C-alpha cells in the first residue's frame, strides 16, 4: 500500500497525482482497476449519496460507514477520509474523531480551514493530515470562488504556509485562481490537490458523480467523462417497459423443476 511519502516523491518528480471520490465498495474497486492513486471519501457523500441538503448534516458515523465500504472495495489503496462538520473543534475532539475514521480504514484524515494547531495535534498522535483551503463547503453558506482579491489570496497563501509548517501531508485547494494555486504549490512541501484550482497543482480530484455524469448540474471546474446517469435511467426505463409488456423474465431467465420432481410435487399438492 502507498503511504504519504509515495506522493511526496511524486511531487518531487513532477508526476501528477490522480484522486477521485468514492463512497461504496463497487465504485472503489472500479476506480482502483482504472488506476487512481488516492481515493477521497469526502463529506460530499451527504449531498451525492445520502440525500442531505448540506455537507453539515454528515455525521462521523456516516463517514466511518462509507470509509469502511470503500476500504472493503479497495483494500490496498491510500484513502483520505473527511472529518465532518463540528467533529474537530478542539485538538482533543479532532484526535478522537480521527481514531474512528482510521479504525474504519482511512490512511489520512482531512479537515477544512486554517487550523495549524489541529494539524500539530493530529501529527503528534500519528495521523496523516490533509488540509483544505479555498471553498470550504462545511463553513461557507454560498459556494463561490475564493482568493479572488490580492488580500484574500495573500491570506490563503499564508494559511497554506502555516499548515505546511505544522506538518500537513496534503493540501486540497478548491475553487481558487490558478495563479494562486501555482504559487502555493511551489511554496509548500506537501503535495497540492486541486479542484477548480487549475492545472499547476500536484494532483487533481473530482467527485465521481460529477465526472461520471450522474450529477445533472454542470460545474465549470468539472469535465464529464461519462454519461452514467443517462445510461442508468435508460436501463431502468427499458426494464420497466419489458416488465409491463410481459417480455421479462423470458424463458432464458427462469428455472424449472425436473419432470419427476414436478410430478411428485403435484401429487403432494394436487
C-alpha positions as CSV (number, residue, x, y, z in Angstrom):
1,X,0.0,0.0,0.0
2,X,1.2,3.5,-0.8
3,X,2.0,5.9,2.0
4,X,2.3,9.7,2.2
5,X,6.0,9.6,1.2
6,X,5.0,8.0,-2.1
7,X,3.1,11.1,-3.1
8,X,5.7,13.5,-1.8
9,X,8.2,11.7,-4.1
10,X,5.7,12.0,-7.0
11,X,5.6,15.8,-6.3
12,X,9.4,16.0,-6.4
13,X,9.4,14.1,-9.7
14,X,6.7,16.2,-11.2
15,X,4.3,13.3,-11.6
16,X,0.6,14.2,-11.3
17,X,-1.5,12.5,-8.5
18,X,-4.9,11.2,-9.5
19,X,-7.5,11.5,-6.8
20,X,-11.3,10.8,-7.1
21,X,-14.1,10.3,-4.6
22,X,-15.8,7.0,-3.8
23,X,-18.5,6.2,-1.3
24,X,-19.1,2.4,-1.8
25,X,-17.2,-0.8,-2.4
26,X,-18.1,-1.4,-6.1
27,X,-17.1,2.1,-7.2
28,X,-13.9,1.9,-5.2
29,X,-13.0,-1.4,-6.9
30,X,-13.6,0.0,-10.3
31,X,-11.5,3.1,-9.5
32,X,-8.6,1.0,-8.4
33,X,-8.8,-1.0,-11.6
34,X,-8.9,2.3,-13.6
35,X,-5.6,3.3,-11.9
36,X,-6.4,6.1,-9.4
37,X,-3.7,6.9,-6.9
38,X,-5.8,8.0,-4.0
39,X,-9.5,7.7,-3.1
40,X,-11.1,10.5,-1.2
41,X,-14.2,9.6,0.9
42,X,-15.5,13.1,1.2
43,X,-18.3,14.6,3.1
44,X,-19.7,15.1,-0.4
45,X,-21.3,11.8,0.3
46,X,-24.0,13.8,2.1
47,X,-25.4,15.6,-1.0
48,X,-24.3,13.0,-3.6
49,X,-25.4,9.8,-1.9
50,X,-27.4,10.3,1.3
51,X,-29.8,13.0,0.1
52,X,-28.8,15.6,2.6
53,X,-29.3,19.3,1.8
54,X,-25.8,20.3,3.0
55,X,-22.4,18.8,3.9
56,X,-23.0,19.9,7.5
57,X,-25.6,17.2,8.0
58,X,-23.0,14.4,7.5
59,X,-22.1,12.6,10.8
60,X,-19.0,10.8,12.0
61,X,-20.9,7.6,11.8
62,X,-21.8,8.3,8.1
63,X,-18.2,8.9,7.3
64,X,-17.0,5.8,9.1
65,X,-19.7,3.7,7.4
66,X,-18.7,4.8,3.9
67,X,-14.9,4.7,4.5
68,X,-15.3,1.1,5.7
69,X,-17.2,0.3,2.5
70,X,-14.6,1.8,0.3
71,X,-11.8,0.0,2.2
72,X,-13.6,-3.3,1.5
73,X,-13.7,-2.5,-2.2
74,X,-10.1,-1.2,-2.3
75,X,-8.1,-3.0,0.3
76,X,-4.7,-1.6,-0.8
77,X,-5.3,1.9,-2.0
78,X,-4.5,5.1,0.0
79,X,-7.7,6.5,1.4
80,X,-8.3,10.1,2.7
81,X,-11.4,10.5,4.8
82,X,-13.2,13.7,5.7
83,X,-13.7,14.8,9.3
84,X,-17.3,16.0,9.2
85,X,-18.5,19.4,10.5
86,X,-18.1,20.1,14.2
87,X,-16.0,17.0,14.8
88,X,-12.6,18.8,15.1
89,X,-13.4,21.9,17.1
90,X,-10.6,21.2,19.5
91,X,-7.4,19.1,19.2
92,X,-8.8,16.5,21.6
93,X,-12.0,16.2,19.6
94,X,-10.1,16.0,16.3
95,X,-7.9,13.2,17.7
96,X,-10.9,11.2,18.9
97,X,-12.8,11.7,15.7
98,X,-9.7,10.7,13.6
99,X,-9.3,7.5,15.5
100,X,-12.8,6.5,14.4
101,X,-12.0,7.2,10.8
102,X,-8.7,5.3,11.0
103,X,-10.4,2.3,12.5
104,X,-12.8,2.4,9.6
105,X,-10.0,2.2,7.1
106,X,-8.7,5.8,6.4
107,X,-5.0,6.3,6.0
108,X,-5.3,10.0,6.2
109,X,-7.9,12.5,7.7
110,X,-8.9,15.7,6.1
111,X,-10.4,18.9,7.6
112,X,-11.3,22.3,6.4
113,X,-9.8,25.6,7.4
114,X,-6.5,27.2,8.6
115,X,-6.1,25.3,11.9
116,X,-2.4,24.6,12.4
117,X,-2.9,23.6,16.0
118,X,-5.2,20.8,14.8
119,X,-2.6,19.6,12.3
120,X,0.1,19.6,15.0
121,X,-2.1,17.6,17.4
122,X,-3.0,15.0,14.9
123,X,0.5,14.7,13.6
124,X,1.8,14.1,17.2
125,X,-0.9,11.5,17.6
126,X,0.4,9.7,14.5
127,X,-2.1,10.7,11.8
128,X,-1.5,11.7,8.3
129,X,-3.3,15.0,7.8
130,X,-4.8,16.5,4.6
131,X,-5.8,20.2,4.9
132,X,-8.4,22.0,2.8
133,X,-8.4,25.7,1.8
134,X,-10.4,27.8,-0.6
135,X,-14.0,26.9,-0.8
136,X,-14.9,25.2,2.5
137,X,-18.3,23.5,2.0
138,X,-18.8,22.9,5.7
139,X,-18.2,26.6,6.6
140,X,-19.3,28.6,3.6
141,X,-23.0,29.1,3.1
142,X,-22.6,30.1,-0.5
143,X,-20.4,28.0,-2.7
144,X,-18.3,30.5,-4.7
145,X,-14.7,31.1,-5.8
146,X,-12.2,32.1,-3.1
147,X,-8.9,34.1,-3.2
148,X,-10.1,36.5,-5.9
149,X,-8.6,39.6,-4.4
150,X,-5.0,40.3,-3.6
151,X,-5.7,40.4,0.1
152,X,-7.8,37.2,0.1
153,X,-5.1,35.5,-2.0
154,X,-2.3,36.6,0.4
155,X,-4.3,35.3,3.4
156,X,-4.9,31.9,1.8
157,X,-1.2,31.8,0.8
158,X,-0.1,32.5,4.3
159,X,-2.5,29.9,5.7
160,X,-1.1,27.3,3.4
161,X,2.5,28.0,4.6
162,X,1.3,27.8,8.2
163,X,-0.4,24.5,7.7
164,X,2.7,23.2,5.9
165,X,4.9,24.2,8.8
166,X,2.5,22.4,11.2
167,X,3.0,19.1,9.3
168,X,0.2,18.6,6.7
169,X,0.8,15.8,4.3
170,X,-1.5,17.1,1.6
171,X,-3.4,20.3,0.8
172,X,-6.6,20.4,-1.2
173,X,-7.2,23.8,-2.9
174,X,-10.8,24.3,-4.0
175,X,-12.2,27.0,-6.4
176,X,-9.2,29.3,-6.2
177,X,-7.4,31.1,-9.1
178,X,-4.8,29.1,-11.0
179,X,-2.1,31.7,-10.3
180,X,-2.6,31.4,-6.6
181,X,-2.7,27.6,-6.6
182,X,0.5,27.6,-8.6
183,X,2.2,29.8,-6.1
184,X,1.1,27.8,-3.2
185,X,2.2,24.5,-4.9
186,X,5.7,25.9,-5.4
187,X,5.9,27.3,-1.9
188,X,4.9,24.3,0.2
189,X,6.4,20.8,0.8
190,X,3.1,18.9,0.8
191,X,1.5,17.9,-2.5
192,X,-1.4,20.1,-3.5
193,X,-4.6,18.5,-4.8
194,X,-6.7,20.9,-6.9
195,X,-10.4,21.0,-7.6
196,X,-11.3,24.1,-9.6
197,X,-7.7,25.3,-9.0
198,X,-6.1,25.0,-12.4
199,X,-3.6,22.7,-13.9
200,X,-0.5,23.6,-11.8
201,X,-1.3,21.7,-8.7
202,X,0.4,18.5,-7.9
203,X,-2.8,16.5,-8.4
204,X,-6.4,16.7,-9.2
205,X,-9.6,15.5,-7.5
206,X,-13.1,15.3,-8.8
207,X,-16.4,14.0,-7.4
208,X,-17.1,10.6,-9.0
209,X,-20.8,11.6,-9.5
210,X,-19.7,14.7,-11.4
211,X,-17.1,13.2,-13.7
212,X,-19.2,10.2,-14.5
213,X,-22.3,12.2,-15.4
214,X,-24.5,11.1,-12.6
215,X,-24.9,14.7,-11.3
216,X,-27.2,16.7,-13.5
217,X,-25.8,20.1,-12.7
218,X,-22.9,21.4,-14.7
219,X,-19.9,22.8,-12.9
220,X,-17.2,25.0,-14.5
221,X,-14.4,23.1,-12.8
222,X,-15.7,19.7,-13.9
223,X,-15.4,17.7,-17.1
224,X,-17.9,14.9,-17.7
225,X,-16.1,11.7,-18.7
226,X,-19.2,9.6,-19.0
227,X,-23.0,9.6,-19.1
228,X,-23.6,7.1,-16.3
229,X,-26.8,8.8,-15.2
230,X,-28.4,8.8,-18.6
231,X,-27.3,5.1,-19.2
232,X,-28.8,4.0,-15.8
233,X,-32.0,5.9,-16.4
234,X,-32.4,4.3,-19.8
235,X,-31.6,0.8,-18.4
236,X,-34.2,1.1,-15.7
237,X,-36.8,2.5,-18.2
238,X,-36.1,-0.4,-20.6
239,X,-36.6,-2.9,-17.7
240,X,-39.9,-1.2,-16.7
241,X,-41.1,-1.4,-20.3
242,X,-40.3,-5.1,-20.6
243,X,-41.9,-6.0,-17.3
244,X,-45.1,-4.2,-18.2
245,X,-45.2,-5.8,-21.6
246,X,-44.6,-9.2,-20.2
247,X,-41.2,-9.5,-22.0
248,X,-39.2,-10.0,-18.8
249,X,-38.5,-12.5,-17.5
250,X,-38.1,-14.5,-20.7
251,X,-37.6,-18.3,-20.9
252,X,-33.8,-17.9,-20.6
253,X,-34.2,-16.2,-17.2
254,X,-36.4,-18.9,-15.4
255,X,-35.7,-22.1,-13.6
256,X,-37.7,-25.4,-14.0
257,X,-38.2,-28.4,-11.8
258,X,-37.1,-31.8,-13.0
259,X,-40.1,-33.6,-14.5
260,X,-40.2,-36.3,-11.8
261,X,-39.9,-33.7,-9.0
262,X,-42.7,-31.7,-10.6
263,X,-44.9,-34.8,-10.9
264,X,-44.2,-35.7,-7.2
265,X,-45.0,-32.1,-6.1
266,X,-48.3,-32.0,-8.0
267,X,-49.2,-35.4,-6.4
268,X,-48.5,-33.9,-3.0
269,X,-50.4,-30.7,-3.7
270,X,-53.0,-31.6,-6.4
